Amino acid sequence: MVRLLPLLLLCFYHSYGQKSNRIFSKTGQVTIDKTVFDKIPNDVKIIGLGEFTHGGREVVLYKTELCKYLIENQSVKQIIFEYSDINLRPINNYLLDDNQKFSDEKIKSLVNAQLKNSIFFTEEYIDFFIWLKHHNLKSKQKVKFRGFDTIVPVPIPYLTHNYLTKIDTNFVNKNIERWALPHNDSLAISNIYDWFEKNKDKIKSKLKEEDFQLCSMDIRNAKAYITQRHLKKRHQDYETYRDSLMAVNVCELADSKSVVWAHNAHILPITDYYKKEDKKTYYQILTKRLGSFLREKYGNQYFTIATTYSKEATIAVLKEETPISVFPFENKSFKCPNYAFPFFLRGKYKFKEGVLLSDNELLQKKRPLMLSDLDLFGKEIMLIVDDLDILVILENVTPIRILK
């Protein structure tokens, strides 16, 4: 039986609770009530940790501090992040390697190389990686930082250098000139994918188990990226396909208790949402998201935590069309919509002082919840939520500080 909203956490970034519940970070103070998160059942395998925007500083600070607490107190051994695993792999390798001692400069240079020009290229994430490296150096239970998204292209030279030349040089030599032709990436990736599927047993015998898993995932994601590009204009098909592939990646990576870090729209078990067309008009999109696939796979061993806001959010968003030479982000401001669940609570609760409800009496009256979600470009969607374990409501949110 699926849990329906047993806990609601309403919390403001600058709230002042009991000192014993206060957790501090280098980038600011975050108040987290430990008693709520200590109630996460011991048999939970995956914790979906959502965000209503990638571009809010308080959201990232809250999530990083919560992850630290879950790592130290809930035996979480892996963060599976909404980004390409190929990009995150060098960072993960450094975090796990005891032979590579701690270095601020090393972490900054890795983040610069792997995350530059993304919305995750910020001091807040650098500080989190610094904490993870320190944790891993002193702990036997090391924490991995992996990626599960399929939205970033997988370069053919990467596949060739890391896998293909080690497996079948004849196949590489036969196709290398054709792969180098411009505008031939779809055919080339399909060619590599078909070759892999046809020769899977042979390939498995030539690679170490871990390398085979990486090879399989990278080629699958390369194929997924090409397919997604063709589905882009058909929202239902595109989003269901993308989230289904992300679910495959999460299930493959989750070999220990894991946090899945992504948008609310991904981690919540929803089958539709409403997209804003203009100030007064929304249209329904039927789709199946990552959280629904994970609920089917793990049942009550999948636990969901979402974040939202009650008043105003000024966030960093990606500009629609930006020349490569121009900084691609800008700030946009939003007010909590009057349809959203937190809007109805504003007269009753003082968010600045923090509010904790440990029962679902109020939620029973308001189910399903309506939550505002803002995508990477700042476009608003309305989530209809009736399957959620913890909701974190921040009052005001300021922009994430993206580095240039």
Buried (B, 14 or more C-beta within 10 A) or exposed (E): EEBBBEBBBBBBBBBEBEEEBBBEBEBBBBBBBBEBBEEBEEEBBBBBBBBBBBBBBBBBBBBBBBBBBBBEEBEBBBBBBBBBBBBBBEBBEBBBEEEEEEEEEBBBEBBEEBBEBBBBBBBBBBBBBBBBBEBBBEEEEBBBBBBBBBBBBBEBEBBBEBBBBBBBEEBBEEBBEEBEEEEEBBEBBBBBBEBBEEBEEEBBEBBEEEBBBBBBBBBBBBBBBBBBEEBEEEBBBBBBBBBBBBBBBBBBBBEEBBBBBBBBBBBBBBEEBBBBEEEEEBEEBEBBBBBBBBBEBBEBBBBBBBBBBBBEBBBBBBEEEEEEEEEBBBBBEBEBBEEBBBBBBEEEBEBBEBBBBEEBEBBEEEBBBBBBBBBBEBEBBBBBBBBBBBBBBBBBBBBBEBBE
